[in-house]
Amino acid sequence: MKKITILMLCIVTLGLASCKKETLISPNNLTIIKYINPNDWQSSTNRFTISAALIDSRIDLRTLEDDGILVYVSRGNNGVYEQLPFTYDTQAYSYTVSEGRIDIDIQSSDFQEPFPDRPSTVTKVKVVLLESYQ
C-alpha cells in the first residue's frame, strides 16, 4: 500500500512540475541615428556651453514619461560610440530630453576655457528608445 501511495505521489508531483507557464515578451526598442553638422552647434550667452538640438517626433509624451532614452555620440563619426554623459579632455558632454527633442550640450568641465571646442566634423548620434513594460 505504501509503495502505491508513494508511486502516485511521484506521478502527481512530476505532472504538476511539468506545467510551467512562460511569458515571452519580445523587445520593442527603437534605434534612431541622427547627425549634427559643425555649423549646427549654437553657443550660449555666457559662452560656457554649446548645444545642438535633435528634433524627432517619435519622442512623444508617452515615450518621454514611460520609456528609457539612451544617447550615444560618435565624435568625428569614427564608428566608436560613447554614452552620454561623459567628460573628455576637460569638456563635459550631456543631454536633456523633452517632448520631440533632445538637446546635446558640451560644456567646459573646469570653466578655465570660456568656450568649449566646437566639433569640426560631423557628429553621429545614436538614440535608443527602450519601451517599458508595466
N, CA, C and O atoms as a printed pandas DataFrame, in Angstrom:
     atom_number atom_name residue_name chain_id  residue_number  x_coord  y_coord  z_coord
0              1         N          MET        A               1    0.812   -1.198    0.000
1              2        CA          MET        A               1    0.000    0.000    0.000
2              3         C          MET        A               1    0.852    1.257    0.000
3              4         O          MET        A               1    0.561    2.229   -0.697
4              5         N          LYS        A               2    1.940    1.213    0.820
5              6        CA          LYS        A               2    2.816    2.381    0.879
6              7         C          LYS        A               2    3.485    2.629   -0.469
7              8         O          LYS        A               2    3.673    3.777   -0.873
8              9         N          LYS        A               3    3.847    1.534   -1.173
9             10        CA          LYS        A               3    4.510    1.677   -2.469
10            11         C          LYS        A               3    3.579    2.341   -3.479
11            12         O          LYS        A               3    4.028    3.176   -4.264
12            13         N          ILE        A               4    2.331    1.999   -3.478
13            14        CA          ILE        A               4    1.370    2.584   -4.423
14            15         C          ILE        A               4    1.149    4.057   -4.081
15            16         O          ILE        A               4    1.062    4.890   -4.983
16            17         N          THR        A               5    1.059    4.386   -2.815
17            18        CA          THR        A               5    0.881    5.784   -2.408
18            19         C          THR        A               5    2.089    6.629   -2.812
19            20         O          THR        A               5    1.936    7.739   -3.322
20            21         N          ILE        A               6    3.275    6.101   -2.583
21            22        CA          ILE        A               6    4.497    6.843   -2.958
22            23         C          ILE        A               6    4.582    6.975   -4.470
23            24         O          ILE        A               6    4.957    8.037   -4.967
24            25         N          LEU        A               7    4.244    5.928   -5.214
25            26        CA          LEU        A               7    4.260    5.976   -6.673
26            27         C          LEU        A               7    3.266    7.008   -7.190
27            28         O          LEU        A               7    3.596    7.773   -8.096
28            29         N          MET        A               8    2.074    7.045   -6.643
29            30        CA          MET        A               8    1.056    8.033   -7.053
30            31         C          MET        A               8    1.508    9.464   -6.719
31            32         O          MET        A               8    1.300   10.387   -7.506
32            33         N          LEU        A               9    2.119    9.629   -5.561
33            34        CA          LEU        A               9    2.622   10.948   -5.161
34            35         C          LEU        A               9    3.714   11.427   -6.126
35            36         O          LEU        A               9    3.757   12.604   -6.483
36            37         N          CYS        A              10    4.584   10.524   -6.540
37            38        CA          CYS        A              10    5.644   10.886   -7.502
38            39         C          CYS        A              10    5.054   11.270   -8.847
39            40         O          CYS        A              10    5.506   12.232   -9.467
40            41         N          ILE        A              11    4.061   10.539   -9.304
41            42        CA          ILE        A              11    3.431   10.841  -10.601
42            43         C          ILE        A              11    2.745   12.200  -10.551
43            44         O          ILE        A              11    2.883   12.998  -11.478
44            45         N          VAL        A              12    2.008   12.469   -9.479
45            46        CA          VAL        A              12    1.330   13.761   -9.333
46            47         C          VAL        A              12    2.346   14.896   -9.261
47            48         O          VAL        A              12    2.143   15.944   -9.874
48            49         N          THR        A              13    3.432   14.703   -8.525
49            50        CA          THR        A              13    4.468   15.731   -8.397
50            51         C          THR        A              13    5.102   16.030   -9.753
51            52         O          THR        A              13    5.282   17.195  -10.108
52            53         N          LEU        A              14    5.439   15.000  -10.505
53            54        CA          LEU        A              14    6.010   15.199  -11.838
54            55         C          LEU        A              14    5.017   15.883  -12.770
55            56         O          LEU        A              14    5.398   16.740  -13.567
56            57         N          GLY        A              15    3.776   15.514  -12.672
57            58        CA          GLY        A              15    2.753   16.135  -13.518
58            59         C          GLY        A              15    2.583   17.608  -13.229
59            60         O          GLY        A              15    2.461   18.411  -14.153
60            61         N          LEU        A              16    2.574   17.977  -11.952
61            62        CA          LEU        A              16    2.420   19.384  -11.588
62            63         C          LEU        A              16    3.678   20.195  -11.913
63            64         O          LEU        A              16    3.586   21.362  -12.295
64            65         N          ALA        A              17    4.835   19.583  -11.762
65            66        CA          ALA        A              17    6.087   20.300  -12.025
66            67         C          ALA        A              17    6.262   20.584  -13.504
67            68         O          ALA        A              17    6.932   21.551  -13.867
68            69         N          SER        A              18    5.678   19.767  -14.365
69            70        CA          SER        A              18    5.855   19.971  -15.796
70            71         C          SER        A              18    4.927   21.044  -16.347
71            72         O          SER        A              18    5.119   21.482  -17.482
72            73         N          CYS        A              19    3.938   21.481  -15.593
73            74        CA          CYS        A              19    3.025   22.538  -16.023
74            75         C          CYS        A              19    3.622   23.888  -15.637
75            76         O          CYS        A              19    3.323   24.429  -14.572
76            77         N          LYS        A              20    4.449   24.410  -16.491
77            78        CA          LYS        A              20    5.115   25.678  -16.206
78            79         C          LYS        A              20    4.650   26.720  -17.217
79            80         O          LYS        A              20    4.693   26.481  -18.424
80            81         N          LYS        A              21    4.220   27.840  -16.739
81            82        CA          LYS        A              21    3.752   28.910  -17.611
82            83         C          LYS        A              21    4.920   29.850  -17.894
83            84         O          LYS        A              21    5.593   30.321  -16.977
84            85         N          GLU        A              22    5.146   30.110  -19.173
85            86        CA          GLU        A              22    6.190   31.054  -19.577
86            87         C          GLU        A              22    5.550   32.202  -20.321
87            88         O          GLU        A              22    4.711   32.000  -21.199
88            89         N          THR        A              23    5.950   33.404  -19.966
89            90        CA          THR        A              23    5.501   34.586  -20.671
90            91         C          THR        A              23    6.682   35.140  -21.446
91            92         O          THR        A              23    7.689   35.543  -20.864
92            93         N          LEU        A              24    6.550   35.156  -22.747
93            94        CA          LEU        A              24    7.615   35.680  -23.595
94            95         C          LEU        A              24    7.243   37.081  -24.038
95            96         O          LEU        A              24    6.177   37.304  -24.612
96            97         N          ILE        A              25    8.127   38.014  -23.767
97            98        CA          ILE        A              25    7.919   39.406  -24.172
98            99         C          ILE        A              25    9.004   39.750  -25.171
99           100         O          ILE        A              25   10.195   39.696  -24.867
100          101         N          SER        A              26    8.575   40.100  -26.355
101          102        CA          SER        A              26    9.571   40.477  -27.360
102          103         C          SER        A              26    9.931   41.943  -27.166
103          104         O          SER        A              26    9.062   42.764  -26.872
104          105         N          PRO        A              27   11.205   42.275  -27.328
105          106        CA          PRO        A              27   11.613   43.669  -27.137
106          107         C          PRO        A              27   11.012   44.563  -28.209
107          108         O          PRO        A              27   10.892   44.183  -29.373
108          109         N          ASN        A              28   10.651   45.727  -27.791
109          110        CA          ASN        A              28   10.092   46.702  -28.720
110          111         C          ASN        A              28   10.914   47.982  -28.594
111          112         O          ASN        A              28   10.402   49.025  -28.187
112          113         N          ASN        A              29   12.177   47.888  -28.944
113          114        CA          ASN        A              29   13.093   49.017  -28.847
114          115         C          ASN        A              29   13.247   49.671  -30.212
115          116         O          ASN        A              29   12.960   49.060  -31.241
116          117         N          LEU        A              30   13.698   50.903  -30.210
117          118        CA          LEU        A              30   13.887   51.641  -31.449
118          119         C          LEU        A              30   15.213   52.379  -31.392
119          120         O          LEU        A              30   15.507   53.054  -30.406
120          121         N          THR        A              31   16.017   52.255  -32.442
121          122        CA          THR        A              31   17.278   52.982  -32.545
122          123         C          THR        A              31   17.128   54.054  -33.616
123          124         O          THR        A              31   16.699   53.777  -34.735
124          125         N          ILE        A              32   17.486   55.274  -33.257
125          126        CA          ILE        A              32   17.398   56.422  -34.168
126          127         C          ILE        A              32   18.811   56.952  -34.385
127          128         O          ILE        A              32   19.533   57.205  -33.421
128          129         N          ILE        A              33   19.206   57.119  -35.635
129          130        CA          ILE        A              33   20.514   57.693  -35.971
130          131         C          ILE        A              33   20.297   59.108  -36.483
131          132         O          ILE        A              33   19.487   59.333  -37.383
132          133         N          LYS        A              34   21.021   60.058  -35.909
133          134        CA          LYS        A              34   20.961   61.473  -36.313
134          135         C          LYS        A              34   22.390   61.975  -36.530
135          136         O          LYS        A              34   23.350   61.369  -36.054
136          137         N          TYR        A              35   22.515   63.067  -37.237
137          138        CA          TYR        A              35   23.818   63.685  -37.496
138          139         C          TYR        A              35   23.765   65.163  -37.122
139          140         O          TYR        A              35   22.778   65.850  -37.387
140          141         N          ILE        A              36   24.848   65.640  -36.500
141          142        CA          ILE        A              36   24.969   67.062  -36.168
142          143         C          ILE        A              36   26.127   67.618  -36.977
143          144         O          ILE        A              36   27.269   67.185  -36.822
144          145         N          ASN        A              37   25.831   68.572  -37.833
145          146        CA          ASN        A              37   26.871   69.223  -38.624
146          147         C          ASN        A              37   27.606   70.245  -37.757
147          148         O          ASN        A              37   27.037   70.751  -36.789
148          149         N          PRO        A              38   28.849   70.554  -38.087
149          150        CA          PRO        A              38   29.609   71.508  -37.262
150          151         C          PRO        A              38   28.920   72.867  -37.089
151          152         O          PRO        A              38   29.031   73.485  -36.030
152          153         N          ASN        A              39   28.209   73.332  -38.121
153          154        CA          ASN        A              39   27.557   74.648  -38.007
154          155         C          ASN        A              39   26.218   74.589  -37.263
155          156         O          ASN        A              39   25.580   75.626  -37.075
156          157         N          ASP        A              40   25.776   73.391  -36.834
157          158        CA          ASP        A              40   24.527   73.258  -36.065
158          159         C          ASP        A              40   24.716   73.567  -34.582
159          160         O          ASP        A              40   23.734   73.765  -33.867
160          161         N          TRP        A              41   25.950   73.610  -34.113
161          162        CA          TRP        A              41   26.218   73.888  -32.699
162          163         C          TRP        A              41   26.038   75.381  -32.427
163          164         O          TRP        A              41   26.604   76.219  -33.130
164          165         N          GLN        A              42   25.243   75.710  -31.398
165          166        CA          GLN        A              42   24.972   77.101  -31.023
166          167         C          GLN        A              42   25.560   77.366  -29.645
167          168         O          GLN        A              42   25.475   76.522  -28.754
168          169         N          SER        A              43   26.156   78.538  -29.475
169          170        CA          SER        A              43   26.746   78.857  -28.171
170          171         C          SER        A              43   25.727   79.570  -27.282
171          172         O          SER        A              43   24.840   80.274  -27.763
172          173         N          SER        A              44   25.881   79.367  -25.978
173          174        CA          SER        A              44   25.013   80.037  -25.009
174          175         C          SER        A              44   25.485   81.476  -24.830
175          176         O          SER        A              44   26.551   81.863  -25.309
176          177         N          THR        A              45   24.676   82.251  -24.136
177          178        CA          THR        A              45   25.023   83.655  -23.941
178          179         C          THR        A              45   26.257   83.828  -23.052
179          180         O          THR        A              45   27.018   84.780  -23.230
180          181         N          ASN        A              46   26.463   82.907  -22.090
181          182        CA          ASN        A              46   27.637   83.033  -21.222
182          183         C          ASN        A              46   28.875   82.366  -21.818
183          184         O          ASN        A              46   29.953   82.406  -21.225
184          185         N          ARG        A              47   28.719   81.758  -22.983
185          186        CA          ARG        A              47   29.806   81.150  -23.759
186          187         C          ARG        A              47   30.452   79.953  -23.069
187          188         O          ARG        A              47   31.543   79.545  -23.468
188          189         N          PHE        A              48   29.822   79.379  -22.053
189          190        CA          PHE        A              48   30.358   78.191  -21.395
190          191         C          PHE        A              48   29.765   76.902  -21.959
191          192         O          PHE        A              48   30.226   75.811  -21.622
192          193         N          THR        A              49   28.751   77.016  -22.811
193          194        CA          THR        A              49   28.056   75.851  -23.343
194          195         C          THR        A              49   27.790   76.022  -24.828
195          196         O          THR        A              49   27.420   77.103  -25.287
196          197         N          ILE        A              50   27.985   74.931  -25.580
197          198        CA          ILE        A              50   27.481   74.891  -26.947
198          199         C          ILE        A              50   26.481   73.750  -27.012
199          200         O          ILE        A              50   26.666   72.712  -26.376
200          201         N          SER        A              51   25.417   73.950  -27.787
201          202        CA          SER        A              51   24.318   72.986  -27.827
202          203         C          SER        A              51   23.888   72.731  -29.258
203          204         O          SER        A              51   24.038   73.577  -30.139
204          205         N          ALA        A              52   23.348   71.536  -29.461
205          206        CA          ALA        A              52   22.729   71.179  -30.736
206          207         C          ALA        A              52   21.429   70.458  -30.434
207          208         O          ALA        A              52   21.366   69.636  -29.520
208          209         N          ALA        A              53   20.401   70.762  -31.192
209          210        CA          ALA        A              53   19.082   70.166  -30.980
210          211         C          ALA        A              53   18.828   69.093  -32.025
211          212         O          ALA        A              53   19.095   69.280  -33.212
212          213         N          LEU        A              54   18.307   67.966  -31.559
213          214        CA          LEU        A              54   17.871   66.887  -32.436
214          215         C          LEU        A              54   16.358   66.803  -32.315
215          216         O          LEU        A              54   15.834   66.536  -31.234
216          217         N          ILE        A              55   15.663   67.028  -33.406
217          218        CA          ILE        A              55   14.207   67.027  -33.416
218          219         C          ILE        A              55   13.728   65.677  -33.954
219          220         O          ILE        A              55   14.166   65.231  -35.015
220          221         N          ASP        A              56   12.820   65.028  -33.206
221          222        CA          ASP        A              56   12.262   63.760  -33.665
222          223         C          ASP        A              56   10.895   63.552  -33.018
223          224         O          ASP        A              56   10.770   63.537  -31.793
224          225         N          SER        A              57    9.884   63.394  -33.849
225          226        CA          SER        A              57    8.511   63.260  -33.340
226          227         C          SER        A              57    8.266   61.924  -32.653
227          228         O          SER        A              57    7.247   61.765  -31.981
228          229         N          ARG        A              58    9.177   60.948  -32.802
229          230        CA          ARG        A              58    9.000   59.650  -32.137
230          231         C          ARG        A              58    9.232   59.738  -30.635
231          232         O          ARG        A              58    8.909   58.804  -29.901
232          233         N          ILE        A              59    9.788   60.850  -30.172
233          234        CA          ILE        A              59    9.923   61.070  -28.727
234          235         C          ILE        A              59    8.667   61.822  -28.293
235          236         O          ILE        A              59    8.687   63.031  -28.063
236          237         N          ASP        A              60    7.582   61.070  -28.188
237          238        CA          ASP        A              60    6.312   61.672  -27.805
238          239         C          ASP        A              60    6.178   61.686  -26.280
239          240         O          ASP        A              60    7.077   61.248  -25.562
240          241         N          LEU        A              61    5.056   62.190  -25.807
241          242        CA          LEU        A              61    4.850   62.320  -24.364
242          243         C          LEU        A              61    4.870   60.966  -23.662
243          244         O          LEU        A              61    5.429   60.852  -22.572
244          245         N          ARG        A              62    4.269   59.935  -24.267
245          246        CA          ARG        A              62    4.270   58.606  -23.660
246          247         C          ARG        A              62    5.696   58.063  -23.549
247          248         O          ARG        A              62    6.068   57.506  -22.516
248          249         N          THR        A              63    6.485   58.221  -24.596
249          250        CA          THR        A              63    7.882   57.778  -24.573
250          251         C          THR        A              63    8.667   58.550  -23.528
251          252         O          THR        A              63    9.462   57.970  -22.789
252          253         N          LEU        A              64    8.450   59.830  -23.466
253          254        CA          LEU        A              64    9.156   60.682  -22.513
254          255         C          LEU        A              64    8.841   60.288  -21.074
255          256         O          LEU        A              64    9.736   60.264  -20.230
256          257         N          GLU        A              65    7.589   59.983  -20.790
257          258        CA          GLU        A              65    7.166   59.687  -19.423
258          259         C          GLU        A              65    7.407   58.231  -19.009
259          260         O          GLU        A              65    7.704   57.968  -17.844
260          261         N          ASP        A              66    7.283   57.282  -19.945
261          262        CA          ASP        A              66    7.269   55.868  -19.564
262          263         C          ASP        A              66    8.516   55.081  -19.938
263          264         O          ASP        A              66    8.815   54.080  -19.287
264          265         N          ASP        A              67    9.245   55.490  -20.952
265          266        CA          ASP        A              67   10.296   54.657  -21.504
266          267         C          ASP        A              67   11.688   55.177  -21.163
267          268         O          ASP        A              67   11.846   56.285  -20.650
268          269         N          GLY        A              68   12.698   54.352  -21.460
269          270        CA          GLY        A              68   14.090   54.745  -21.268
270          271         C          GLY        A              68   14.648   55.347  -22.542
271          272         O          GLY        A              68   14.341   54.881  -23.639
272          273         N          ILE        A              69   15.461   56.373  -22.406
273          274        CA          ILE        A              69   16.065   57.036  -23.568
274          275         C          ILE        A              69   17.565   57.110  -23.327
275          276         O          ILE        A              69   18.019   57.777  -22.397
276          277         N          LEU        A              70   18.328   56.427  -24.164
277          278        CA          LEU        A              70   19.787   56.422  -24.081
278          279         C          LEU        A              70   20.350   57.177  -25.276
279          280         O          LEU        A              70   19.817   57.084  -26.382
280          281         N          VAL        A              71   21.431   57.926  -25.053
281          282        CA          VAL        A              71   22.037   58.713  -26.128
282          283         C          VAL        A              71   23.527   58.410  -26.180
283          284         O          VAL        A              71   24.208   58.393  -25.155
284          285         N          TYR        A              72   24.019   58.172  -27.386
285          286        CA          TYR        A              72   25.432   57.896  -27.633
286          287         C          TYR        A              72   25.913   58.836  -28.735
287          288         O          TYR        A              72   25.149   59.173  -29.640
288          289         N          VAL        A              73   27.171   59.258  -28.665
289          290        CA          VAL        A              73   27.745   60.073  -29.735
290          291         C          VAL        A              73   29.003   59.407  -30.264
291          292         O          VAL        A              73   29.735   58.729  -29.543
292          293         N          SER        A              74   29.219   59.627  -31.537
293          294        CA          SER        A              74   30.453   59.199  -32.188
294          295         C          SER        A              74   31.146   60.480  -32.632
295          296         O          SER        A              74   30.840   61.039  -33.685
296          297         N          ARG        A              75   32.084   60.933  -31.808
297          298        CA          ARG        A              75   32.789   62.179  -32.129
298          299         C          ARG        A              75   33.633   61.959  -33.371
299          300         O          ARG        A              75   34.454   61.043  -33.414
300          301         N          GLY        A              76   33.434   62.788  -34.373
301          302        CA          GLY        A              76   34.175   62.647  -35.617
302          303         C          GLY        A              76   33.628   61.551  -36.512
303          304         O          GLY        A              76   34.250   61.204  -37.516
304          305         N          ASN        A              77   32.463   60.996  -36.159
305          306        CA          ASN        A              77   31.824   59.941  -36.931
306          307         C          ASN        A              77   32.823   58.821  -37.234
307          308         O          ASN        A              77   32.943   58.378  -38.376
308          309         N          ASN        A              78   33.539   58.368  -36.196
309          310        CA          ASN        A              78   34.609   57.386  -36.367
310          311         C          ASN        A              78   34.177   55.948  -36.078
311          312         O          ASN        A              78   35.019   55.050  -36.064
312          313         N          GLY        A              79   32.888   55.715  -35.847
313          314        CA          GLY        A              79   32.403   54.362  -35.586
314          315         C          GLY        A              79   32.552   53.921  -34.140
315          316         O          GLY        A              79   32.226   52.779  -33.815
316          317         N          VAL        A              80   33.033   54.789  -33.264
317          318        CA          VAL        A              80   33.150   54.486  -31.837
318          319         C          VAL        A              80   32.131   55.352  -31.108
319          320         O          VAL        A              80   32.154   56.578  -31.212
320          321         N          TYR        A              81   31.232   54.697  -30.365
321          322        CA          TYR        A              81   30.187   55.423  -29.646
322          323         C          TYR        A              81   30.548   55.542  -28.173
323          324         O          TYR        A              81   31.094   54.616  -27.573
324          325         N          GLU        A              82   30.233   56.701  -27.603
325          326        CA          GLU        A              82   30.401   56.944  -26.177
326          327         C          GLU        A              82   29.041   57.360  -25.627
327          328         O          GLU        A              82   28.367   58.218  -26.196
328          329         N          GLN        A              83   28.645   56.744  -24.515
329          330        CA          GLN        A              83   27.340   57.045  -23.943
330          331         C          GLN        A              83   27.394   58.342  -23.154
331          332         O          GLN        A              83   28.314   58.555  -22.364
332          333         N          LEU        A              84   26.425   59.197  -23.363
333          334        CA          LEU        A              84   26.334   60.437  -22.618
334          335         C          LEU        A              84   25.704   60.162  -21.267
335          336         O          LEU        A              84   24.861   59.269  -21.178
336          337         N          PRO        A              85   26.057   60.869  -20.220
337          338        CA          PRO        A              85   27.070   61.927  -20.143
338          339         C          PRO        A              85   28.473   61.346  -19.976
339          340         O          PRO        A              85   28.650   60.247  -19.449
340          341         N          PHE        A              86   29.467   62.108  -20.439
341          342        CA          PHE        A              86   30.860   61.755  -20.231
342          343         C          PHE        A              86   31.700   63.017  -20.347
343          344         O          PHE        A              86   31.242   64.039  -20.858
344          345         N          THR        A              87   32.930   62.931  -19.867
345          346        CA          THR        A              87   33.871   64.052  -19.949
346          347         C          THR        A              87   35.090   63.591  -20.714
347          348         O          THR        A              87   35.622   62.508  -20.466
348          349         N          TYR        A              88   35.533   64.424  -21.650
349          350        CA          TYR        A              88   36.723   64.122  -22.432
350          351         C          TYR        A              88   37.530   65.404  -22.607
351          352         O          TYR        A              88   37.024   66.402  -23.120
352          353         N          ASP        A              89   38.777   65.367  -22.178
353          354        CA          ASP        A              89   39.698   66.499  -22.387
354          355         C          ASP        A              89   39.094   67.810  -21.875
355          356         O          ASP        A              89   39.039   68.793  -22.613
356          357         N          THR        A              90   38.653   67.831  -20.654
357          358        CA          THR        A              90   38.035   68.965  -19.940
358          359         C          THR        A              90   36.743   69.470  -20.592
359          360         O          THR        A              90   36.333   70.606  -20.351
360          361         N          GLN        A              91   36.103   68.638  -21.414
361          362        CA          GLN        A              91   34.820   69.019  -21.994
362          363         C          GLN        A              91   33.774   67.993  -21.580
363          364         O          GLN        A              91   33.937   66.795  -21.810
364          365         N          ALA        A              92   32.704   68.478  -20.969
365          366        CA          ALA        A              92   31.638   67.613  -20.472
366          367         C          ALA        A              92   30.505   67.555  -21.492
367          368         O          ALA        A              92   29.966   68.584  -21.900
368          369         N          TYR        A              93   30.155   66.340  -21.896
369          370        CA          TYR        A              93   29.070   66.101  -22.836
370          371         C          TYR        A              93   27.866   65.618  -22.035
371          372         O          TYR        A              93   27.994   64.721  -21.202
372          373         N          SER        A              94   26.697   66.207  -22.282
373          374        CA          SER        A              94   25.474   65.802  -21.594
374          375         C          SER        A              94   24.286   66.019  -22.524
375          376         O          SER        A              94   24.433   66.544  -23.628
376          377         N          TYR        A              95   23.104   65.607  -22.062
377          378        CA          TYR        A              95   21.911   65.802  -22.875
378          379         C          TYR        A              95   20.688   65.988  -21.995
379          380         O          TYR        A              95   20.657   65.555  -20.843
380          381         N          THR        A              96   19.688   66.637  -22.556
381          382        CA          THR        A              96   18.382   66.770  -21.927
382          383         C          THR        A              96   17.340   66.349  -22.958
383          384         O          THR        A              96   17.525   66.524  -24.163
384          385         N          VAL        A              97   16.247   65.793  -22.460
385          386        CA          VAL        A              97   15.198   65.295  -23.343
386          387         C          VAL        A              97   13.893   65.998  -23.006
387          388         O          VAL        A              97   13.532   66.130  -21.837
388          389         N          SER        A              98   13.201   66.441  -24.018
389          390        CA          SER        A              98   11.849   66.972  -23.867
390          391         C          SER        A              98   11.009   66.393  -24.999
391          392         O          SER        A              98   11.538   65.715  -25.880
392          393         N          GLU        A              99    9.747   66.648  -24.983
393          394        CA          GLU        A              99    8.859   66.063  -25.988
394          395         C          GLU        A              99    9.288   66.486  -27.390
395          396         O          GLU        A              99    9.302   67.676  -27.707
396          397         N          GLY        A             100    9.638   65.510  -28.228
397          398        CA          GLY        A             100   10.020   65.765  -29.613
398          399         C          GLY        A             100   11.422   66.296  -29.805
399          400         O          GLY        A             100   11.769   66.718  -30.908
400          401         N          ARG        A             101   12.250   66.290  -28.751
401          402        CA          ARG        A             101   13.543   66.975  -28.859
402          403         C          ARG        A             101   14.566   66.416  -27.876
403          404         O          ARG        A             101   14.239   66.062  -26.744
404          405         N          ILE        A             102   15.813   66.346  -28.341
405          406        CA          ILE        A             102   16.954   66.030  -27.491
406          407         C          ILE        A             102   17.988   67.128  -27.716
407          408         O          ILE        A             102   18.372   67.404  -28.853
408          409         N          ASP        A             103   18.433   67.750  -26.631
409          410        CA          ASP        A             103   19.470   68.775  -26.708
410          411         C          ASP        A             103   20.771   68.193  -26.187
411          412         O          ASP        A             103   20.832   67.701  -25.060
412          413         N          ILE        A             104   21.809   68.249  -27.005
413          414        CA          ILE        A             104   23.123   67.771  -26.599
414          415         C          ILE        A             104   23.976   68.990  -26.289
415          416         O          ILE        A             104   24.081   69.912  -27.098
416          417         N          ASP        A             105   24.588   68.984  -25.104
417          418        CA          ASP        A             105   25.394   70.113  -24.635
418          419         C          ASP        A             105   26.843   69.694  -24.466
419          420         O          ASP        A             105   27.139   68.575  -24.046
420          421         N          ILE        A             106   27.735   70.608  -24.799
421          422        CA          ILE        A             106   29.152   70.454  -24.500
422          423         C          ILE        A             106   29.541   71.662  -23.664
423          424         O          ILE        A             106   29.349   72.808  -24.073
424          425         N          GLN        A             107   30.096   71.386  -22.480
425          426        CA          GLN        A             107   30.470   72.455  -21.566
426          427         C          GLN        A             107   31.913   72.275  -21.133
427          428         O          GLN        A             107   32.462   71.173  -21.173
428          429         N          SER        A             108   32.515   73.379  -20.718
429          430        CA          SER        A             108   33.841   73.308  -20.126
430          431         C          SER        A             108   33.689   72.697  -18.741
431          432         O          SER        A             108   32.949   73.221  -17.909
432          433         N          SER        A             109   34.384   71.592  -18.488
433          434        CA          SER        A             109   34.213   70.914  -17.203
434          435         C          SER        A             109   34.939   71.613  -16.065
435          436         O          SER        A             109   34.586   71.423  -14.901
436          437         N          ASP        A             110   35.941   72.411  -16.378
437          438        CA          ASP        A             110   36.679   73.100  -15.312
438          439         C          ASP        A             110   36.505   74.620  -15.367
439          440         O          ASP        A             110   37.063   75.338  -14.537
440          441         N          PHE        A             111   35.742   75.106  -16.327
441          442        CA          PHE        A             111   35.456   76.536  -16.510
442          443         C          PHE        A             111   36.725   77.388  -16.636
443          444         O          PHE        A             111   36.710   78.584  -16.346
444          445         N          GLN        A             112   37.821   76.757  -17.073
445          446        CA          GLN        A             112   39.043   77.526  -17.349
446          447         C          GLN        A             112   38.960   78.175  -18.720
447          448         O          GLN        A             112   39.385   79.314  -18.908
448          449         N          GLU        A             113   38.413   77.445  -19.666
449          450        CA          GLU        A             113   38.197   77.974  -21.006
450          451         C          GLU        A             113   36.736   78.367  -21.125
451          452         O          GLU        A             113   35.860   77.544  -20.860
452          453         N          PRO        A             114   36.449   79.594  -21.512
453          454        CA          PRO        A             114   35.050   80.013  -21.552
454          455         C          PRO        A             114   34.252   79.350  -22.664
455          456         O          PRO        A             114   33.035   79.216  -22.539
456          457         N          PHE        A             115   34.883   78.942  -23.724
457          458        CA          PHE        A             115   34.138   78.427  -24.863
458          459         C          PHE        A             115   34.638   77.038  -25.216
459          460         O          PHE        A             115   35.802   76.893  -25.591
460          461         N          PRO        A             116   33.800   76.005  -25.109
461          462        CA          PRO        A             116   34.235   74.651  -25.466
462          463         C          PRO        A             116   34.569   74.569  -26.952
463          464         O          PRO        A             116   34.087   75.363  -27.760
464          465         N          ASP        A             117   35.398   73.596  -27.289
465          466        CA          ASP        A             117   35.769   73.420  -28.691
466          467         C          ASP        A             117   34.564   72.952  -29.487
467          468         O          ASP        A             117   33.922   71.958  -29.147
468          469         N          ARG        A             118   34.271   73.680  -30.544
469          470        CA          ARG        A             118   33.173   73.305  -31.441
470          471         C          ARG        A             118   33.658   72.138  -32.310
471          472         O          ARG        A             118   34.729   72.232  -32.909
472          473         N          PRO        A             119   32.901   71.053  -32.390
473          474        CA          PRO        A             119   33.317   69.943  -33.247
474          475         C          PRO        A             119   33.505   70.423  -34.691
475          476         O          PRO        A             119   32.682   71.170  -35.221
476          477         N          SER        A             120   34.585   69.988  -35.307
477          478        CA          SER        A             120   34.887   70.433  -36.673
478          479         C          SER        A             120   34.435   69.423  -37.722
479          480         O          SER        A             120   34.524   69.690  -38.921
480          481         N          THR        A             121   33.948   68.263  -37.278
481          482        CA          THR        A             121   33.439   67.253  -38.201
482          483         C          THR        A             121   32.016   66.891  -37.804
483          484         O          THR        A             121   31.518   67.324  -36.764
484          485         N          VAL        A             122   31.377   66.101  -38.635
485          486        CA          VAL        A             122   30.013   65.651  -38.355
486          487         C          VAL        A             122   30.023   64.750  -37.123
487          488         O          VAL        A             122   30.875   63.871  -36.990
488          489         N          THR        A             123   29.075   64.979  -36.234
489          490        CA          THR        A             123   28.909   64.159  -35.035
490          491         C          THR        A             123   27.719   63.236  -35.263
491          492         O          THR        A             123   26.598   63.694  -35.487
492          493         N          LYS        A             124   27.973   61.931  -35.204
493          494        CA          LYS        A             124   26.894   60.954  -35.363
494          495         C          LYS        A             124   26.313   60.657  -33.988
495          496         O          LYS        A             124   27.052   60.412  -33.034
496          497         N          VAL        A             125   24.997   60.678  -33.892
497          498        CA          VAL        A             125   24.307   60.457  -32.623
498          499         C          VAL        A             125   23.374   59.258  -32.771
499          500         O          VAL        A             125   22.613   59.153  -33.733
500          501         N          LYS        A             126   23.456   58.362  -31.792
501          502        CA          LYS        A             126   22.557   57.204  -31.768
502          503         C          LYS        A             126   21.675   57.354  -30.530
503          504         O          LYS        A             126   22.164   57.463  -29.406
504          505         N          VAL        A             127   20.362   57.356  -30.765
505          506        CA          VAL        A             127   19.369   57.443  -29.701
506          507         C          VAL        A             127   18.650   56.102  -29.637
507          508         O          VAL        A             127   18.145   55.621  -30.651
508          509         N          VAL        A             128   18.598   55.497  -28.459
509          510        CA          VAL        A             128   17.920   54.211  -28.286
510          511         C          VAL        A             128   16.740   54.434  -27.354
511          512         O          VAL        A             128   16.904   54.857  -26.210
512          513         N          LEU        A             129   15.550   54.145  -27.860
513          514        CA          LEU        A             129   14.331   54.233  -27.065
514          515         C          LEU        A             129   13.994   52.835  -26.580
515          516         O          LEU        A             129   13.776   51.928  -27.384
516          517         N          LEU        A             130   13.951   52.659  -25.260
517          518        CA          LEU        A             130   13.684   51.361  -24.649
518          519         C          LEU        A             130   12.276   51.383  -24.071
519          520         O          LEU        A             130   12.002   52.094  -23.105
520          521         N          GLU        A             131   11.386   50.596  -24.672
521          522        CA          GLU        A             131   10.000   50.582  -24.204
522          523         C          GLU        A             131    9.914   49.854  -22.862
523          524         O          GLU        A             131   10.506   48.792  -22.671
524          525         N          SER        A             132    9.169   50.450  -21.948
525          526        CA          SER        A             132    8.991   49.869  -20.623
526          527         C          SER        A             132    7.684   49.078  -20.608
527          528         O          SER        A             132    6.661   49.527  -21.126
528          529         N          TYR        A             133    7.740   47.895  -20.006
529          530        CA          TYR        A             133    6.543   47.062  -19.859
530          531         C          TYR        A             133    6.055   47.197  -18.426
531          532         O          TYR        A             133    6.749   46.813  -17.484
532          533         N          GLN        A             134    4.872   47.739  -18.271
533          534        CA          GLN        A             134    4.348   47.981  -16.929
534          535         C          GLN        A             134    3.217   47.043  -16.613
535          536         O          GLN        A             134    2.652   47.104  -15.520
